[in-house]
Amino acid sequence: MGLIDMASNAKTRFTQLCKNLEDPHHVARFQKICGVIGTFSGISTEKTHEQEQLYNGTCIKHCEGESDNYDIYAGSEKVTDGHRQRKNTATGTRTEQDGCKNGLLNGTGLNVGAGETGGYTFCSGVTSASASENPTNDCGVDRISTKDADSQNESSKNRSAVKPMRKNSLTGDTGQEFLIENKFLYYLFTVGTELGNELFYITFFPFFAWNVDAYVCRRLMIVWVWVMYLGQCTKDIIRWSRPASPPVVKVEMFYNSEYSMPSTHAMAGTAIPFELFLLTYSRWEYPFTLGLVLSFSWCILVCLSRIYMGMHSILDVIAGFLYSMLILVVFQPALDVIDNFNLTCQYAPLIIVSLHLGMGFFSFTLDTWSTSRGDTAQILGSGAGFALASHLNRRLGVMLDPPPSQLPLTPPPLGPGLVGLCLLRLVLGMALLLLIRAVMKALTIPLVCRLAGVPGDDVRKARRHMEVELPYRYIVYGTVGFSVLYLVPEAFRWIGLL
């Protein structure tokens, strides 16, 4: 009985710890320490408590920016135009809810009419003028008084008022304005969060393959594909919403409609630097301490940036870090086997395409339409294209790995000539990749729509069908991945840049 009691107590403490780390107020406090001030800072503590009660299956309605595609009701689910909707069911302090927003909008008001028990109304976009004329703005929330507003305006002269970076990818919502008191941290964490976005991936992997080490790049790609795939699938299985706003300030809106647990930014921000360190330390000559410090710095920057942006709770980030580490431990011994199979097996191309396509079908069945499904198909297509190009390079005897006798490799001296050559490859290569992607999109989408029998007049609606989006993303980004390791290097060799 003693062991059972100890196990029960440990489970209880662990559950309480997780709920504490999941609390959005910790995210809000971190943002405040970093100089992020939300426009809803005048809401009283009592009203904040009332807002927290909203996450128990209550009915919500958007007063401004309302989309006809989104109707959300407590305890029921309605899907229009293939959009993903989530029921308002409480999970700890989270709510599985979707629609136009996860939780309250930044700066929104909460309207609790006298005697109302069934529903709440969100009212956003309140201006200072309207707030002074109507302290509650017809939403039942105490607004900042005129005197307090004047005092706050005086203290805000040195602050920068900005809008969230990029609108919501699913709803088009641009979010609410907020104040930045520390510009250095704002730009630092903006860089950190970009280390987990598409712009970074589409430049980092090609640059590394063309200018540094194709061997390391293709193995890093294998790890990245599995980390991102497992992270996205886990999100669609757990289905936790983003931290509620308020109290959290949404510095970024792009991924706000997607699920939250675990943080795939934190997973990629852990897997890429540490796997890069593991792959390069015994292969290239550089100080061990330098590689380790850079890996930890990269990881910490990306993880903290997700909390700063208001996109993840502390628990999401910790879970993403630990999940990624677990994947690295499992995949590291198998990396040689997987890479050698991709290079040498006669049936590797067929198996690679089938495996990645099958993984895509599985991920698409986990939930109804969302932007994360397209991202997953995009990741799988890129990985398949990389693997196919690696196999073809080996068959044709191009871009071969240096023999073991040449290891460890010594970094060449950094000079204007080398920097210019690397930048020239990057610019020309990226231009060619973007051209290939544009041509493939123009050809693939109409073709897939015709084969699937889906009207192609509205591309955005057509892509919400699995039979359109999966093959479209897979083919387009499979071609892009193939081009990175084969077509673009061939073009470089043709013009004498490689």
Solvent accessible surface area in square Angstrom, and as a share of the most:
residue,aa,sasa,rsa
1,M,170,0.76
2,G,48,0.46
3,L,145,0.72
4,I,112,0.57
5,D,74,0.38
6,M,129,0.57
7,A,65,0.50
8,S,60,0.39
9,N,78,0.40
10,A,47,0.37
11,K,148,0.63
12,T,68,0.40
13,R,152,0.55
14,F,130,0.54
15,T,57,0.33
16,Q,111,0.49
17,L,93,0.46
18,C,28,0.17
19,K,97,0.41
20,N,78,0.40
21,L,36,0.18
22,E,8,0.03
23,D,38,0.20
24,P,19,0.12
25,H,50,0.22
26,H,43,0.19
27,V,0,0.00
28,A,22,0.17
29,R,126,0.46
30,F,49,0.20
31,Q,1,0.00
32,K,139,0.59
33,I,144,0.73
34,C,8,0.05
35,G,5,0.05
36,V,4,0.02
37,I,26,0.13
38,G,9,0.08
39,T,57,0.33
40,F,20,0.08
41,S,62,0.40
42,G,29,0.28
43,I,22,0.11
44,S,34,0.22
45,T,111,0.65
46,E,121,0.54
47,K,43,0.18
48,T,28,0.16
49,H,105,0.47
50,E,59,0.26
51,Q,3,0.01
52,E,64,0.29
53,Q,80,0.36
54,L,10,0.05
55,Y,28,0.11
56,N,98,0.50
57,G,20,0.19
58,T,26,0.15
59,C,43,0.26
60,I,17,0.09
61,K,117,0.50
62,H,12,0.06
63,C,61,0.37
64,E,94,0.42
65,G,66,0.64
66,E,86,0.39
67,S,29,0.19
68,D,131,0.68
69,N,37,0.19
70,Y,13,0.05
71,D,43,0.22
72,I,17,0.09
73,Y,105,0.40
74,A,45,0.35
75,G,63,0.60
76,S,51,0.33
77,E,86,0.39
78,K,97,0.41
79,V,68,0.39
80,T,41,0.24
81,D,64,0.33
82,G,35,0.34
83,H,3,0.01
84,R,1,0.00
85,Q,9,0.04
86,R,11,0.04
87,K,94,0.40
88,N,7,0.04
89,T,61,0.35
90,A,55,0.43
91,T,45,0.26
92,G,53,0.51
93,T,73,0.43
94,R,10,0.04
95,T,3,0.02
96,E,42,0.19
97,Q,11,0.05
98,D,0,0.00
99,G,0,0.00
100,C,2,0.01
101,K,14,0.06
102,N,1,0.00
103,G,8,0.07
104,L,3,0.02
105,L,15,0.07
106,N,7,0.04
107,G,5,0.05
108,T,0,0.00
109,G,3,0.03
110,L,1,0.01
111,N,39,0.20
112,V,60,0.35
113,G,24,0.23
114,A,112,0.87
115,G,80,0.77
116,E,89,0.40
117,T,133,0.77
118,G,56,0.54
119,G,25,0.24
120,Y,42,0.16
121,T,39,0.23
122,F,4,0.02
123,C,25,0.15
124,S,15,0.09
125,G,36,0.35
126,V,34,0.19
127,T,82,0.47
128,S,92,0.60
129,A,65,0.50
130,S,36,0.23
131,A,13,0.10
132,S,60,0.39
133,E,143,0.64
134,N,47,0.24
135,P,83,0.52
136,T,53,0.31
137,N,31,0.16
138,D,109,0.57
139,C,2,0.01
140,G,28,0.27
141,V,0,0.00
142,D,71,0.37
143,R,47,0.17
144,I,47,0.24
145,S,57,0.37
146,T,79,0.46
147,K,167,0.71
148,D,79,0.41
149,A,28,0.21
150,D,82,0.42
151,S,71,0.46
152,Q,63,0.28
153,N,91,0.47
154,E,107,0.48
155,S,69,0.45
156,S,21,0.13
157,K,143,0.60
158,N,147,0.76
159,R,55,0.20
160,S,27,0.18
161,A,56,0.43
162,V,41,0.23
163,K,97,0.41
164,P,12,0.07
165,M,37,0.16
166,R,106,0.39
167,K,119,0.50
168,N,2,0.01
169,S,29,0.19
170,L,8,0.04
171,T,32,0.19
172,G,32,0.31
173,D,31,0.16
174,T,73,0.42
175,G,7,0.07
176,Q,33,0.15
177,E,79,0.36
178,F,1,0.00
179,L,34,0.17
180,I,2,0.01
181,E,83,0.37
182,N,57,0.29
183,K,111,0.47
184,F,145,0.60
185,L,39,0.19
186,Y,26,0.10
187,Y,134,0.51
188,L,62,0.31
189,F,10,0.04
190,T,26,0.15
191,V,85,0.49
192,G,0,0.00
193,T,0,0.00
194,E,52,0.23
195,L,35,0.18
196,G,6,0.06
197,N,3,0.01
198,E,74,0.33
199,L,123,0.61
200,F,31,0.13
201,Y,23,0.09
202,I,29,0.15
203,T,43,0.25
204,F,31,0.13
205,F,5,0.02
206,P,4,0.02
207,F,65,0.27
208,F,20,0.08
209,A,7,0.05
210,W,10,0.03
211,N,30,0.15
212,V,63,0.36
213,D,11,0.06
214,A,20,0.16
215,Y,42,0.16
216,V,0,0.00
217,C,0,0.00
218,R,19,0.07
219,R,17,0.06
220,L,1,0.01
221,M,8,0.03
222,I,21,0.11
223,V,2,0.01
224,W,14,0.05
225,V,3,0.02
226,W,62,0.22
227,V,0,0.00
228,M,14,0.06
229,Y,13,0.05
230,L,51,0.25
231,G,0,0.00
232,Q,12,0.05
233,C,9,0.05
234,T,29,0.17
235,K,8,0.03
236,D,8,0.04
237,I,110,0.56
238,I,59,0.30
239,R,83,0.30
240,W,46,0.16
241,S,5,0.03
242,R,7,0.02
243,P,4,0.02
244,A,14,0.11
245,S,0,0.00
246,P,8,0.05
247,P,21,0.13
248,V,0,0.00
249,V,7,0.04
250,K,4,0.02
251,V,0,0.00
252,E,0,0.00
253,M,3,0.01
254,F,58,0.24
255,Y,30,0.11
256,N,4,0.02
257,S,1,0.01
258,E,6,0.03
259,Y,3,0.01
260,S,0,0.00
261,M,14,0.06
262,P,3,0.02
263,S,0,0.00
264,T,8,0.05
265,H,12,0.05
266,A,0,0.00
267,M,0,0.00
268,A,1,0.00
269,G,1,0.01
270,T,0,0.00
271,A,1,0.00
272,I,1,0.01
273,P,4,0.02
274,F,16,0.07
275,E,0,0.00
276,L,28,0.14
277,F,19,0.08
278,L,90,0.45
279,L,18,0.09
280,T,14,0.08
281,Y,95,0.36
282,S,91,0.58
283,R,15,0.06
284,W,36,0.13
285,E,89,0.40
286,Y,59,0.22
287,P,84,0.53
288,F,96,0.40
289,T,92,0.54
290,L,88,0.44
291,G,8,0.08
292,L,59,0.29
293,V,84,0.48
294,L,105,0.52
295,S,5,0.03
296,F,92,0.38
297,S,58,0.37
298,W,50,0.18
299,C,5,0.03
300,I,93,0.47
301,L,36,0.18
302,V,0,0.00
303,C,13,0.08
304,L,66,0.33
305,S,0,0.00
306,R,1,0.00
307,I,12,0.06
308,Y,0,0.00
309,M,0,0.00
310,G,0,0.00
311,M,0,0.00
312,H,1,0.01
313,S,0,0.00
314,I,46,0.23
315,L,18,0.09
316,D,0,0.00
317,V,10,0.06
318,I,69,0.35
319,A,27,0.21
320,G,0,0.00
321,F,58,0.24
322,L,106,0.53
323,Y,56,0.21
324,S,0,0.00
325,M,56,0.25
326,L,106,0.53
327,I,8,0.04
328,L,9,0.05
329,V,107,0.61
330,V,93,0.53
331,F,29,0.12
332,Q,60,0.27
333,P,104,0.66
334,A,37,0.29
335,L,3,0.01
336,D,75,0.39
337,V,106,0.61
338,I,45,0.23
339,D,1,0.01
340,N,75,0.39
341,F,71,0.30
342,N,13,0.07
343,L,12,0.06
344,T,74,0.43
345,C,35,0.21
346,Q,124,0.55
347,Y,137,0.52
348,A,0,0.00
349,P,44,0.28
350,L,124,0.62
351,I,77,0.39
352,I,6,0.03
353,V,52,0.30
354,S,62,0.40
355,L,88,0.44
356,H,23,0.10
357,L,57,0.29
358,G,37,0.36
359,M,17,0.07
360,G,0,0.00
361,F,97,0.40
362,F,109,0.45
363,S,5,0.03
364,F,5,0.02
365,T,97,0.57
366,L,31,0.15
367,D,19,0.10
368,T,62,0.36
369,W,25,0.09
370,S,0,0.00
371,T,21,0.12
372,S,4,0.03
373,R,16,0.06
374,G,0,0.00
375,D,37,0.19
376,T,4,0.02
377,A,0,0.00
378,Q,23,0.10
379,I,11,0.05
380,L,0,0.00
381,G,0,0.00
382,S,17,0.11
383,G,5,0.05
384,A,3,0.02
385,G,1,0.01
386,F,6,0.03
387,A,11,0.08
388,L,45,0.23
389,A,0,0.00
390,S,6,0.04
391,H,14,0.06
392,L,56,0.28
393,N,8,0.04
394,R,117,0.43
395,R,140,0.51
396,L,100,0.50
397,G,41,0.39
398,V,35,0.20
399,M,47,0.21
400,L,109,0.54
401,D,56,0.29
402,P,42,0.26
403,P,66,0.41
404,P,112,0.71
405,S,101,0.65
406,Q,105,0.47
407,L,61,0.31
408,P,66,0.42
409,L,33,0.16
410,T,94,0.55
411,P,67,0.42
412,P,78,0.49
413,P,122,0.77
414,L,150,0.74
415,G,23,0.22
416,P,130,0.82
417,G,58,0.56
418,L,57,0.28
419,V,61,0.35
420,G,38,0.36
421,L,61,0.30
422,C,18,0.11
423,L,95,0.47
424,L,82,0.41
425,R,31,0.11
426,L,39,0.20
427,V,96,0.55
428,L,75,0.37
429,G,0,0.00
430,M,24,0.11
431,A,58,0.45
432,L,56,0.28
433,L,1,0.00
434,L,81,0.40
435,L,107,0.53
436,I,28,0.14
437,R,61,0.22
438,A,57,0.44
439,V,71,0.41
440,M,42,0.19
441,K,66,0.28
442,A,69,0.54
443,L,113,0.56
444,T,6,0.04
445,I,17,0.09
446,P,78,0.49
447,L,101,0.50
448,V,11,0.06
449,C,5,0.03
450,R,202,0.74
451,L,140,0.70
452,A,37,0.29
453,G,65,0.63
454,V,16,0.09
455,P,101,0.63
456,G,39,0.37
457,D,141,0.73
458,D,63,0.33
459,V,61,0.35
460,R,153,0.56
461,K,97,0.41
462,A,1,0.01
463,R,58,0.21
464,R,26,0.10
465,H,82,0.36
466,M,63,0.28
467,E,82,0.37
468,V,0,0.00
469,E,2,0.01
470,L,2,0.01
471,P,38,0.24
472,Y,4,0.01
473,R,29,0.11
474,Y,22,0.08
475,I,75,0.38
476,V,0,0.00
477,Y,17,0.06
478,G,13,0.12
479,T,33,0.19
480,V,10,0.06
481,G,2,0.02
482,F,46,0.19
483,S,0,0.00
484,V,5,0.03
485,L,4,0.02
486,Y,37,0.14
487,L,70,0.35
488,V,1,0.00
489,P,0,0.00
490,E,59,0.27
491,A,31,0.24
492,F,3,0.01
493,R,78,0.29
494,W,214,0.75
495,I,90,0.46
496,G,61,0.59
497,L,27,0.13
498,L,87,0.43
